[in-house]
Amino acid sequence: MESFHHIFIQLLLLLAVSISVIAIAKKLDQPYSIALVLVGLALGSTEEFAILEESEQFITQSEVFHVIVVSLFLPILLGDATLKMPFHELWDEKKSVFSLAFIGTLLSFLLIGFGGYFLLELPLIAAFTFAALMSATDPISVISIFKSLGVKKKMSIIMEGESLFNDGIAVVLFNISSIYLLTFLELGWEGLGQGVWMFVKFSVGGAIVGLIFGFIFSFIIRLFDDYPLEIALSAILFFGSYFTAEYLHVSGVIAVVVGGFVFFDYGAKIGMSEETRVNLNTFWDVITFIANSFIFLMVGLEIRNIHFAGKWWLIIGAILLVLAARAIALYGSTVWIKEISKNERLLLTWGGLRGSLSIALALSLSADFESRDLILILTFSVVLFSLIVQGISMKPVIRILGMIKK
C-alpha cells in the first residue's frame, strides 16, 4: 500500500509537469501535444531528474503503458470525439471520411505490408503487423493547429472522422496480422475467406454492440434531468460498450464510436437538456485534457525502452515507406471525390500523423513475438517523426498551401 501511495504521488508529479508544459505551450500558441512529446523525450533521455525516476520507470512498462492508453484513455478519447462531432456534420463529409477510413486504410495496410516485406525485408508477419500499427492516424495536434489558424472546419471533420473509424479498423487488422496471418496463409483461398469473415465479424459486431448500448442509454436519460447522473451514464456507456465488445471478441473501438454517435445525436435530442449538454461537454473536456497530457508525455518517456543503434537505415526506409503509402492511399481512395481540392489532398497527406495507439498496440505484443523489438523500434521512430517533424511543420505547410482564413 505504501508503494502504491508513493507511485501515486509520483504520477501526480508527472501530471503537474504535463500541465505546466501545456500552459507554456498555450501561452506560446504552440500545439501542446508536440511540446509534451519533446519534454518526455528530454526526461526519458536523462537521469538528472531523480525525483521522477520511479514514476517514469513505472509508467513506461509495456503492460502499464498499454493498459493506461488502450483500456483507460482510448474509450474516453473516442467517446469525447463523438460528443464534439455531431453526426450530421460527419454525414455531410461522408464520401471523404468513409473513403479514407475504409478504402484508404486498407490500401495503406497493403502497401506498407508488402513494402515492409519486399523492400525492408521484414519477416512477413512482422511486415503486416507493422502495417496494421501504421494504419491508425492521430489527428489531435493537427486539429488544434487547424483551429488556431482558422483552417476550414471541413478539414477537421474529415481528419477526425477518418481517425475515429480507422482506429477500429487498425485494431482489427493488428489482431489478424499478429495472431492469425500465418494460419490464413497456410489455408490459401479458404484462409483469405476466413480473414475477410473475421474482419467483417469484428467490425459489424462492434457496430451492433455500439448501437444496442447507444439506444439503451438514450432511453435511460429520458427518465432523468440530472446532469451529474447523465455524465456518469455517459462514462458507463463508453467503458461498458468497449469492454462488452472486447469480451465478445469484436471491435471495442467501433462499439464506442457507434454508441457515442447514437447517444449524443439521437439520445441528446430525445432526453438531454441544454444544461446537461453544457456540463457534459465541460466534464469530458477536462477528462480528455488530462488523458492527452499523460499520453503524449508517456510517448516521449517511452524512449528509455527503445534502442536505435544499428537500425538507422531501416528506420529511414520505414518512415519513407509510411509517407509514400499515406500519399498513394489517400489519392487512390479519394480520386473520385471532386469536393476535395489539390491543396486539401496535400494537407490531408502530410497531416496523417501516427500517435499513441500505434505504440500501445506494439507494446501489447507478447515477449516471444517474432521481431517484437524491431517492430517497436520502427513504430516508435515513425510516431516520433510524425509528431515532431510533421507536427511542427504543419503551420508552415498550411501557410504555403494558402489555407489560412483571411
N, C-alpha and C positions, 0 to 999 in steps of 0.2 A: 504493500500500500504506500509506503514511504517513497519507494522508487517511482511509482506511478505519479505521486504528488510532485516529485522533482521534475519528471518529464513534462508534466502538465505546465509547470511554471516555465520550463524551457520553451515549450510550444507557444506560450503566451508571449515570451520574449521575441520569438520569431515573428509572431503576428504583429508585435509592436514595430519590429524592423520593417515588415511589409507595409504597414500603414504609413510609416514615416517616409518610405521611398515613394509611395503613391502620392502622398501630399506634396512632396518636392516635384515629382513629375507633372502633377496637375498645375502647380504653380508655374512651371516652365513650359506648359502647354505641350507636353510630350506624352506618347502612349505609355501608360503605366506598366502594361504587361511586358514591354521590352525592357524598361528600366528594372523591373523585378528580376527578369532573367539575367541581366548583366550583374546585378548585385549578388544574385545567387551564385553566379559563376565565380565572382570575386571571393565570396565566403567559402565556396566549395573548394577553391584552389589554394587556400591558405589555412594555416593552423594558428594564426595570430589571435583569433577571437575564441579564446578557451572557454569563455562563459557560454558560448553557443555550441560548443563541440558536441556535447552529449545529445542535444536535440537534433543537430544535423545528422549524426550517425543513426539516430532512431528513425527519423523521417525519411532517410534515403535508403532504408532497407527495402528490397524488392517487394516483399509482401505488404509492408506498411504503405508504400507509395501507391501500389495497385489498389489496395482496399480504400484508401482515402480518395483517390481520384475516381475510380470506377464505381465503387459501391456507395460512397457517400456524396461526392460532389457532382458526378455525372447526372444522376436524376434531377438534382437541384438546377443545374445549368440548363438542361434540356427543358424542364418544366418552366423555368423562368423565360426561356426563349419563346415558348408558345404563348406565354402571357403577354410578352412585348410585341408579338407579331399577330395581329388579328387575321383570322383565316381568309377573309375576303381580300386582304392585301396580298397574301400569298397566292390566292387564286388568280388575281389579276396578272401575275407573272408566272402562271403555271407552266407555260411552254418552256420557258428558260429554266425554271427551277427543276422540273422533273426530267428534262433532257440532261441537265448537268448531273443531277443526283443519281440517276439510274444509268442512262447510256454512258455519260461521261465517266462515272465511277468505274463501271465495268471495263470500259476502254482503257482507262488509266491502269487498272489492275492487270489487264492482259499485257499491255505494253511494258510495264515495269517488271512483271513476272518473267516474260520471255527475254526482255533486255537484261535482267539480272542473271538469267541462266546462260544466254549465249554471249553477251558482251562482258559482263563482270565475272562470268564463270563461277557463279554461286551454285551450290547444290540445288537441285530442283525444288525441294520443299522449302529451303531457306529463301530462294528467289521469290516464290509466290507468297510466302509468309510476309516477307519484307514488302512485297507489292500490296498486300492487304493493309499493312500498317500505314503505308503511304496513301491509301485511298481516302482516309479521313482528313477533312480540312478543318481548320480552326480560325474563324473569322473575327475573333474578339478584338484584337488590336487593330485590324484593318477597319472594322466598322466604326471604332472610336475615332480613327483618323478621318473617315468619310464624314462623320457628323461634325467634327471640328472644322473641316474645310468647306462644309456645305455641299458635298457631292450629292447628286440626285438620290432620293430615297430608294428609287428603283434598284440601284446597285446594292444597297444594304440588304434589301429584301431578297434579291437573287442569291447573294453570298450566304446570308444566314439561312435561307430556305434550303439551299444546296447542302450546307453543313448539317442541318437538322436531320435530313434523310440519309446523307451518305455516311454519317457516323454509324447508323444502324446497319447499313449495307456492309461497311468496312468490318464491323464486328462479326457479321455472318461469314464474310469471306475469310476472315482471320481464323475462325473456328474450323472452317472447311479445309483451309490450306495447311494449318499446323497440326491437325488431327487426322483428317480423312483422305488427304490428297493421294498418298501412295496407294491406298486401298482402291480408290476410284480408278486410278490409272491402270492397276492390275486387271480390273474388270472390263476395261475397254469401253465400248459404247454403252454397255449396261452401267458402268461406273459413271459415265457422263450423265446418264439419265438420273441416277441416284443423287449426283451432285446438284443437278438442277432442281430435283424434287426437294432436297434438303434446303436449298436456298429459298424456294417458294414457301416451304413449311415454316422456316424461321421468320420470314418477312410477313406473310399473311397471318400466321399465328400470333405474332406480336401485335399486328394491327387489330385483330379480333379482341385480344385481351385489353388493349387500349380503349377500344370502342365500349366494351362492357363496363370497364371502370369509369370511363368518362360519363356515360349516361347514368350509371348508378349514383355517382356523386353529384351530378347535375340535379337529379330529382331530390336528393337529400337536402341540398342547400335551399330548395324551395320551401322547406319546412321551417327555416330559421332566418332571422335577420340579425345576426350576431357575428360581427366581423372577426373577433378572436377565434371563435369556433370554426368559421368558414376558412380562415387561414390554416388552422390545424388540419381541417379536412383536405385542403389542397396539398399539404405535405404528405398526408396518408395516401392520397391519390398518386403522387409522384413515386413514392417509395413502394407502395402496395402494388401498383401496376408493373413496376420494374422487377421486383423480386418474385412476383407471381409468374410473370413471363419467363424469367430465368429458371424458376423451379420447373416449369412446363417445357423447358428446353426450346423456347422460342425467343425472339429478339426483345429484350427488355428496353432497349433504346427506342425502337419503333413503338412499343407499347406506351412509353411515357409521352412521346411526341403526339401520337394519335389521341391518347387520353387527355392530354393537356389542351389540344385544339378543341375537342368536344366540350370540355369543362369550361374553358374561357370564351368559347364562342356561343355554343348553344346554352350551356348552363348559366352563363352570365346574363343572357337575355331573359331567361325564364325565372331566375331566382336570386339575382345579386343586385343589391342596392349600390348607388353611386359611392356611398361612404365605404362600403366593403371593397369596391374596386380600388379606391384610392389607397386604403390601408393595406390591401393585398399587394398592390404594386410596391408600396414603400417597404413592406416587410421583405419581399423577395429581392428587392434592390439591395438591401443591406446584406442579406444572406449570400447573394451571388457575389457581391463585392468582396466579402470575406473569403469566399471559396476561391475566387480568382486570385486574390492576393496570396493565398497559400500555394495554389497550383503553380503559378509562374515562378515563384521563388524556389519551389521544390524542383522544377525543371532545371534551374541553374545549379542548385545544390547537388543534383544527381551526377555532376561531372566527377565527383570524387570516386565513383564506382566504374568509370569508363577509362579504358587505356587505348589511346590512339596510335601509339608508336608502331611504325612499320606499315601502317594502313592508309597513308595519305593519298596515294594514287587511287586506291579503291574508293575512298571517301569522296574524292573529287568526281570520279566516274558515277557514283551513286547520286550525287547532287545534280549533275548534268542530266542523268537519265530521268530523274523525277521531274525536273524542269521541262525537259522535252516531252515527256509523257503528258504532263499537265497541259501544255500548249496544244499537242495533237488531239488529246481527248476533248478539250474544250472546243476547239474549232470543229472537230469532227462531229460532236454531239449537238452543236448549235448552228451549223452551217445553213440550215433551212429556216432559221428564225430571223426574220427581217428586222424585228424590233430592236435587235442588239447591233449597235454601230461598231465600226472597226476599232475605234479607240476604247469603247466599253469592253470589247473582247480582250484587248491588250491589258486593260486594267484587271479584269477578272482572271486572266492568266497569271499575272505577277502577284495578284492578291491571294492566290491559293496556298496559304500558309499551312504548315503542319504544326501540331501542338501536343498538349499533354496526353491526350487519349492514345496517340501513337506510342509514346514512351510507356504509359501504363500497361498497354496490351503487350508490348515487347517484354516488359519486366514480369508479366504473368507466365511467360514460357517456363516450363519446368527446367531444372538444372541439367537434366540429361538430354534436353532437346538438341538435335543436330545444329551446329553453328549458332547456338544461342548468343555467345559473346560477340560474334561477328555481326549478327542482326542488331544487337544492342548498340554497337559502335556506329553502324550505318544509320540506324533510326535516330539516334541522339544527334549525329552530325547533321543530318538533313533538317531535323527540327530546329537545331540551333541556327543553321544557315537561314532557314525561312523566317524565324522570329527576329533575328538580328539584322541580317543583310537585307532581306526583302522588306521586313517591317520598317527598318529605319529609312529605306529608300522610297517608301510608299508616297510620302508627301512630295518629293521632287518629281516622281513619276506622274502623279495626279496633275501637278502644275504643268509639266511638259505636254501632257495629253490635253490640256486646256479644259479640265472637267471641274474646276472650282467655280461655284456660283458667283456671278458678278454681284 
